[in-house]
Amino acid sequence: AAAAMKPKAFVAKVQNGITGGNAKVVEYVDGKARFVVDEASVAAAAAMKPNAFVAKSQLGAQAPLGFWDPLGYCEGITEMEFKKLRSSEIKHGRLAMMATIGFITPFYSKLPGYLSLSKDIKFEDIPVGITAISKVPAAGWVQILLFAAVCEFGLGPSIQEWKEGQPGDYGRGALGMFGPITDPAKKARSLSAEISNGRLAMAAITGMILQNGITGGTDSAMWFGSSP
């Protein structure tokens, strides 16, 4: 009754008897006080939880940036939410690694034969860089998109592998052909390398496409900049 008589927005500083920190009574709800504990006490309490998920301790927090989350996606994140984001990161990294190889390889070598017999288009006729996008026939893009759909939703493993196991782990080992890695230390090292290489590839393919688009070509100006 006495508590209910106090103003709703009543603020008073009290001593927290559990953590030794300071807490503030910020309001009364149905006669019960709500407290806000200082940040140090909150961190200490979180550390005391036996199963508390800590994003900073997961794979990927490595040199040179360490744990880098400038947009705060991992603040208060649960394990399942983190696994979903990590699965997306690994998938995009894998695609970026293939895209980077696919972007660079035609500068040195192209497949023999025809890309389209009906249109008399050979692989050697396809230019390098982003100009190649407009040269691939519509039927070719249909085949590419259908193949991607089969990999994503059809014959391949579930795209939500993170719900049952580790993100990006389909239980098939390197390149899906060499079986699962059973040594925990080797597996952690390989996964860390894949995450790091995937991040580098995402930056690389983005940079190459932007440079190609800005310079309008794939000559030395794209790679080294134009001379003044």
N, C-alpha and C positions, 0 to 999 in steps of 0.2 A: 504494500500500500504506500509506504514511504517512497519507494522508487517510482511508483506511478505518479506521484505528486511532483516529481522533478520535471523541469522543462524537457521537451523532446530532444532539443539540440544541445542539452547540457554537456559541457566538456570539462573533464577533470583529469588530472594526471595522477596515476596511482603506481605503486610498485608491483611488478609482476613477481609473484612469489615462486614461480617455477623456474624461470630462466634468469631472474635477476635483472632483466631489462626493464625499460620504462614502457608503459602502455597508456593509451588514452581512451577514455570512455567517450565515444563519439555520439551515441544516441541510445535511447531506450525504446525497445520494441516489445509491447505487451508486458511492460514492467521488467524486462530483462535488458541488461546493459550489453552493448556490443563493443568489443575492444579492437584496437589496431596496434599491433606490436611493432617495435622498431625493426628495421631490416636485418640487423645482426641476429636478433632473436628468431626471426622467421627462417633465416638460413640455417641456424643451429638446429631448429626443430626439424627442418627438412632433412638435414644430414642424419638425424637420429632415426628416421624411418628406415626399417630394414630393407624394403623393396622400392625405395624411391628411385625413379628414373632420372638419370643425369645425362643430358644430351652431350655435354662437353667431354664425357668419357668414352663416347662411341668412336668407331673407326671413321676416319676422315678429318679428325682434328689433328692436323699434322703440319709440318713445316711447308712453306715459310709463314703462313698466316695463322697457324694454330686453329683454334675454334673461332670461326668467322661467321657471324650471323648479324650483319648490319641492319636487316629489316626486322629482326626479332621474331622470326618464325618459330624458334625453339623455346621461347619463353613460356613456361608452364605447360609444355607439350607432353602428351602421354607417350608411352612406348609404341603403341599401335599407330598413332599419328606420325611419329617420327619414322617408323618403318615404311609407311606409305610414301612419305617425302623422299626417303632414301632410295626406295624402289624406283621412283620417277627419276631421281638424279642418275642412278646407275644406267637406266634404260636410255636416257638422253645422252649420257656419256658414250655408251656403246654405239648408238647411231651416229654421234658426232665423229667417233674414231673411224667408222666406215666411210662417212662423208668426206672426211679429210683425206683419206687414202684415195677415194674415188675422184676427188678434185685434183690431186697432185699427179696421180699416175698417168693420165692422158698426155701430160707434158712430155713424158719420156717414152711411152709406148701405148698403142691402141690395139684392140682386139682385131683379128683378121676377119674377113668375110663381110657379110651384109647385115646391117641393122634392120632394113626393110627391103625384101626382094621386090614387092609390088611397086614400091616407089623408087627402086634402084638407089637406095641410100646405103653406103658402106660406113663402117665404123670410122674409117679414116677420114670420111667427109664431115664428121661431127666436130665442130670447133671446140677448143678448150674453154674453160671458164663458164660463167653463167649463161653465155650465149647459146650453149648447147641445149638449154631448156626449150628454147623455141624451135629447135631443129628436130627434136624427137617427135615422130608422128603421134597423133591422138591415140591410135591403137596401142602404141608402146606405153603410153602413160596409163591406159586402162590396165594393161598387164602388170605394170609396176604396182599400181594401187591394189589390184586384186591379190598379188603376191604378199603385199604388206598386210592386207586384211586376213589372209590365211595364217600368216605368222602370228598375228595378234589375237585372233579370235577362233581360229580353226584347229589345225592339226597340232599346233604347238602347245606348250604348257599354259596353265592359267595365267592371265595377266595380273592376278591378285595373289601371287605366290607369297607376298609378305604377310598375308593373314594366317598362313599355316607354318611358315618357316622364316628363314632370313631373307631380307630384301635382295632381289636379283639372283638368288640361288635356286636353280631349277634341278639341282642334284645330278647334273651331267658333266661337271668338271669344265676344264678349259675348252673353249670353242664348242662345247656340247658334245665332244667326241672322245675325251680322254678320261672319263670317269670322275667321280667326286674326289676331292682332296681330303684325306683323312687326318693328316697331321695338323693339329690346331694352329701351331705357330706358323707353318707354311701357308695355311689357308688365310690367316689374318694378314700375313705379309702380302699375299697375292691380291686379296681384296683391297687392301690399302693402295697398292700400286694401280689397280684398275680404277679406283675412285679418282686418284690423282691424275692418271692419264686421261680419263674421261673428261675431267674438268679442263685440262689443257686442250683437249680436242675441241670442246665446245667453244673455247675462246679462239682457237685457231680457225675453225671453219667460219665462225662469225666474222673474224677479221679479214679472211681472204675474200669472202663474199662482198663485204663492205668496200674493201680496196678495189676489187674488180669493178664494182658498180660506180665508185667515185672516179676512178681513172678512165673508165670506159674501155679497158683493154686488159690484156694479160702479158704485156711486154715488161721490160725492166722497171717501168714507172710504177707498176702495180706492186712490185716486190721491194724496190729500193727507193721509190719516190722520184719525182721529176727533178732534174737539175735546175737551179735558178737561172 
